[in-house]
Amino acid sequence: MKFNKIAIIGVGLIGGSIGLAVKKKRLAKEIVGVCRHRKSLRQAKRIKAIDRGALSCKEAIKEADLVILATPISQIIKIAREIAPYLKKGCLVTDTGSTKSEIVGEIEKVFSEDIAFVGAHPLAGSEKRGVSEARANLFKDTLCILTQTRKTKLAAFKKINTFWQVIGCHVIKLTPQRHDQIVAVISHLPHLAAAQLVKVGRKNLNFAASGFRDTTRIASSDAEVWSDICLTNKEFIIQAIDQYITRLKLMQKLIYQEDKQRLSVEFRTAKTLRDGLQK
């Protein structure tokens, strides 16, 4: 698999890492990066994540075979609408958004039959941001979820599937709705919990040791990004919060009742489940 030209719109941690991975695997003759800030484009070019930079999406996507929308969620749909008239016939488009239902639903309305879109969510990254944190192996042995709907072109899906696999991901296929339901629990809820845990402990943070630091690391993530995630997956996130509150209230009740036996069962069950992640 090789593309003549790949355009990456949004050259931050994810977009920059995609560029580096593409370079490492020699998947494109040319990579053009788009960013609002010249400094970021210069840095991306310096670390060889891109071959050249552009401040204009229209300029960058000209004759591109693959366009990757790696911007914050709030910008993905807006940019898709902006670039739709200028994409060449047969162009493949994918994204890296952390929520999928709204993005996929809206973008499928925007693109013509000549353009193939496959929604993607690489579950990789860190609480840090910016192209300076990009690395070619960011996606190695990570999970990437691809979405498929009635409008998804099979040939395009296969190509995008291969692309993410080649740069290191294990790929699974889900509907946009099922994706959002899953990540609400395993990704979005932990961020919300970490953010509020920091606030609960705010007067005692000078005593925080490794347990607290490990548990709340993701609270350092970008505030605007997570605000967008919450508002584009609100239904499933609210359900996840309700489930979490129910579990916390159970623990509260058992502690109040001094029910050591049932508390032990709760902790043992949690340990067993968590230990299973390491296998």
C-alpha positions as CSV (number, residue, x, y, z in Angstrom):
1,M,0.0,0.0,0.0
2,K,1.3,3.4,-1.0
3,F,-0.3,6.8,-1.5
4,N,1.1,9.5,-3.8
5,K,-0.1,12.2,-1.4
6,I,-1.5,12.2,2.2
7,A,-2.8,15.4,3.7
8,I,-3.0,15.5,7.5
9,I,-5.2,18.3,8.8
10,G,-4.2,18.9,12.4
11,V,-0.5,18.3,13.1
12,G,-0.4,17.8,16.8
13,L,0.4,14.7,18.9
14,I,-1.8,12.4,16.9
15,G,-1.4,14.0,13.4
16,G,2.3,14.3,13.9
17,S,2.7,10.7,15.0
18,I,0.7,9.5,12.0
19,G,3.1,11.5,9.8
20,L,6.1,9.9,11.4
21,A,4.6,6.4,11.2
22,V,3.7,7.0,7.5
23,K,7.3,8.1,6.9
24,K,8.8,5.1,8.7
25,K,6.6,2.7,6.8
26,R,7.1,4.6,3.5
27,L,3.4,4.8,2.8
28,A,3.4,8.0,0.9
29,K,5.5,9.9,-1.6
30,E,4.4,13.2,0.0
31,I,2.9,14.2,3.3
32,V,1.4,17.7,3.6
33,G,0.4,19.0,7.0
34,V,-2.1,21.6,7.9
35,C,-2.0,23.7,11.1
36,R,-3.1,27.1,12.2
37,H,0.3,28.0,13.5
38,R,3.4,28.3,11.4
39,K,5.6,27.4,14.4
40,S,3.9,24.0,14.6
41,L,4.3,23.4,10.9
42,R,8.0,24.3,11.1
43,Q,8.4,21.9,14.0
44,A,6.5,19.1,12.2
45,K,8.7,19.6,9.2
46,R,11.9,19.7,11.3
47,I,11.1,16.3,12.9
48,K,10.1,15.0,9.5
49,A,6.5,14.3,10.3
50,I,5.5,16.1,7.1
51,D,7.3,17.1,3.9
52,R,5.7,20.5,3.7
53,G,3.2,22.5,5.6
54,A,0.2,24.6,4.6
55,L,-2.1,27.0,6.5
56,S,-4.9,26.4,4.0
57,C,-6.9,23.1,3.9
58,K,-7.8,23.8,0.3
59,E,-4.2,24.0,-0.7
60,A,-3.1,20.9,1.2
61,I,-5.8,18.5,0.0
62,K,-5.3,19.3,-3.7
63,E,-4.8,15.9,-5.5
64,A,-4.5,14.1,-2.1
65,D,-5.3,10.4,-2.2
66,L,-5.9,10.2,1.6
67,V,-7.0,13.0,3.9
68,I,-6.7,12.5,7.7
69,L,-8.8,14.8,9.9
70,A,-6.7,14.9,13.1
71,T,-8.1,18.1,14.6
72,P,-10.1,18.5,17.8
73,I,-13.7,17.1,17.6
74,S,-15.3,20.5,17.3
75,Q,-13.4,21.2,14.1
76,I,-13.7,17.9,12.3
77,I,-17.2,18.3,10.9
78,K,-16.6,22.0,10.1
79,I,-13.4,21.1,8.1
80,A,-15.1,18.2,6.3
81,R,-17.7,20.7,5.0
82,E,-15.0,23.1,4.0
83,I,-12.9,20.6,2.0
84,A,-15.8,18.6,0.5
85,P,-16.0,20.6,-2.8
86,Y,-12.2,20.4,-3.4
87,L,-11.5,16.7,-2.8
88,K,-10.5,14.8,-5.9
89,K,-12.6,12.0,-7.1
90,G,-11.8,8.7,-5.3
91,C,-10.2,10.4,-2.4
92,L,-10.2,8.5,0.9
93,V,-11.0,10.4,4.1
94,T,-10.6,9.2,7.7
95,D,-10.5,11.0,11.1
96,T,-9.1,10.4,14.6
97,G,-12.1,11.7,16.6
98,S,-12.8,10.3,20.1
99,T,-16.5,10.2,19.5
100,K,-18.1,8.9,16.3
101,S,-21.9,9.1,16.0
102,E,-22.1,12.8,15.4
103,I,-19.0,12.9,13.3
104,V,-19.9,10.0,11.0
105,G,-23.5,11.0,10.7
106,E,-22.7,14.5,9.6
107,I,-19.8,13.8,7.4
108,E,-21.7,11.1,5.5
109,K,-24.2,13.8,4.6
110,V,-21.5,16.2,3.4
111,F,-19.4,14.1,1.0
112,S,-20.5,13.1,-2.5
113,E,-20.6,9.5,-3.7
114,D,-17.1,10.0,-5.3
115,I,-15.5,10.5,-1.8
116,A,-15.2,7.6,0.7
117,F,-15.2,8.3,4.4
118,V,-14.4,5.8,7.1
119,G,-14.5,7.0,10.7
120,A,-11.6,6.0,12.9
121,H,-10.6,6.3,16.5
122,P,-7.0,5.3,17.4
123,L,-6.9,4.7,21.1
124,A,-3.5,6.1,21.5
125,G,-2.0,9.3,22.9
126,S,-1.2,10.8,26.3
127,E,-2.2,13.7,28.4
128,K,0.4,15.8,26.6
129,R,-0.2,17.6,23.4
130,G,1.5,19.1,20.4
131,V,3.7,17.9,17.6
132,S,6.7,18.0,19.9
133,E,5.4,15.0,21.7
134,A,4.8,13.0,18.4
135,R,6.6,9.7,17.9
136,A,6.5,7.1,15.1
137,N,5.7,4.2,17.4
138,L,2.7,5.9,19.2
139,F,0.3,3.4,17.5
140,K,2.4,0.3,18.0
141,D,0.2,-2.5,19.6
142,T,-2.7,-0.1,20.2
143,L,-6.3,-0.4,19.3
144,C,-8.0,1.5,16.5
145,I,-11.7,1.4,16.1
146,L,-13.1,1.8,12.6
147,T,-16.8,2.5,12.1
148,Q,-19.0,1.0,9.4
149,T,-22.5,2.1,8.4
150,R,-24.8,1.3,5.5
151,K,-23.0,4.1,3.5
152,T,-19.5,2.8,4.1
153,K,-17.8,1.6,0.9
154,L,-16.3,-1.8,1.4
155,A,-13.2,-1.1,-0.7
156,A,-12.5,2.1,1.1
157,F,-13.0,0.4,4.5
158,K,-10.4,-2.3,3.5
159,K,-7.9,0.3,2.5
160,I,-8.3,2.4,5.7
161,N,-8.2,-0.8,7.7
162,T,-4.9,-1.8,6.1
163,F,-3.5,1.7,6.7
164,W,-4.1,1.7,10.4
165,Q,-2.7,-1.9,10.7
166,V,0.5,-1.0,8.8
167,I,1.2,1.9,11.2
168,G,0.9,-0.5,14.2
169,C,-2.8,-0.7,15.3
170,H,-5.0,-3.7,16.0
171,V,-8.2,-2.8,14.2
172,I,-11.7,-3.7,15.2
173,K,-15.0,-2.7,13.5
174,L,-18.0,-1.2,15.4
175,T,-21.0,0.9,14.6
176,P,-20.6,4.6,15.6
177,Q,-23.2,4.1,18.3
178,R,-21.5,1.0,19.8
179,H,-18.2,2.8,19.7
180,D,-19.6,5.8,21.7
181,Q,-21.2,3.5,24.2
182,I,-17.9,1.7,24.9
183,V,-15.6,4.7,25.1
184,A,-18.0,6.5,27.4
185,V,-17.2,3.8,30.0
186,I,-13.6,2.9,29.3
187,S,-12.2,6.4,28.3
188,H,-14.6,9.3,29.0
189,L,-15.8,8.3,32.5
190,P,-12.2,7.8,33.8
191,H,-11.3,11.3,32.7
192,L,-14.3,12.8,34.4
193,A,-13.6,10.8,37.5
194,A,-9.9,11.8,37.6
195,A,-10.8,15.5,37.1
196,Q,-13.2,15.5,40.0
197,L,-10.9,13.4,42.2
198,V,-8.2,16.1,41.8
199,K,-10.8,18.6,43.1
200,V,-11.8,16.5,46.0
201,G,-8.1,16.3,47.0
202,R,-7.2,19.9,46.1
203,K,-6.4,20.9,49.7
204,N,-4.1,17.9,50.2
205,L,-2.3,17.6,46.9
206,N,1.1,18.3,48.6
207,F,0.7,14.8,50.1
208,A,-0.1,13.1,46.9
209,A,2.0,10.0,46.3
210,S,2.2,7.6,43.3
211,G,-1.3,6.1,43.8
212,F,-3.1,9.4,43.5
213,R,-0.7,10.6,40.8
214,D,-1.3,7.5,38.7
215,T,-5.0,7.6,39.2
216,T,-5.3,11.3,38.2
217,R,-2.7,11.6,35.5
218,I,-5.3,12.0,32.7
219,A,-6.8,15.0,34.5
220,S,-3.9,16.9,32.9
221,S,-5.5,16.4,29.5
222,D,-6.6,19.4,27.3
223,A,-9.7,21.0,28.8
224,E,-11.3,22.1,25.5
225,V,-10.8,18.7,23.9
226,W,-12.6,17.0,26.8
227,S,-15.4,19.5,26.8
228,D,-16.0,18.7,23.2
229,I,-16.0,15.0,23.9
230,C,-18.6,15.3,26.7
231,L,-20.9,17.3,24.5
232,T,-20.7,15.0,21.5
233,N,-21.3,11.8,23.5
234,K,-23.5,13.2,26.3
235,E,-26.1,10.4,26.2
236,F,-23.7,7.5,26.8
237,I,-21.5,9.5,29.2
238,I,-24.5,10.4,31.4
239,Q,-25.4,6.7,31.5
240,A,-21.9,5.8,32.5
241,I,-21.9,8.4,35.3
242,D,-25.2,7.0,36.6
243,Q,-23.6,3.5,36.7
244,Y,-20.6,4.8,38.5
245,I,-22.6,6.7,41.0
246,T,-24.6,3.5,41.7
247,R,-21.4,1.6,42.3
248,L,-20.0,4.3,44.6
249,K,-23.2,4.5,46.6
250,L,-23.0,0.7,47.1
251,M,-19.5,1.1,48.5
252,Q,-20.7,4.0,50.7
253,K,-23.5,1.8,52.0
254,L,-21.2,-1.1,52.8
255,I,-18.7,1.1,54.6
256,Y,-21.5,2.7,56.6
257,Q,-22.8,-0.7,57.6
258,E,-19.3,-1.9,58.3
259,D,-19.9,-5.0,56.1
260,K,-16.3,-6.2,55.8
261,Q,-17.3,-9.4,54.0
262,R,-19.1,-7.7,51.2
263,L,-16.5,-5.0,50.9
264,S,-13.9,-7.7,50.5
265,V,-15.9,-9.3,47.8
266,E,-16.2,-6.0,46.0
267,F,-12.4,-5.4,46.1
268,R,-11.6,-9.0,45.1
269,T,-13.9,-8.8,42.1
270,A,-12.4,-5.5,41.1
271,K,-8.9,-6.9,41.5
272,T,-9.7,-9.9,39.4
273,L,-11.2,-7.8,36.6
274,R,-8.2,-5.3,36.6
275,D,-5.6,-8.1,36.7
276,G,-7.2,-9.5,33.6
277,L,-6.1,-6.4,31.7
278,Q,-2.5,-7.4,32.1
279,K,-2.9,-10.7,30.2
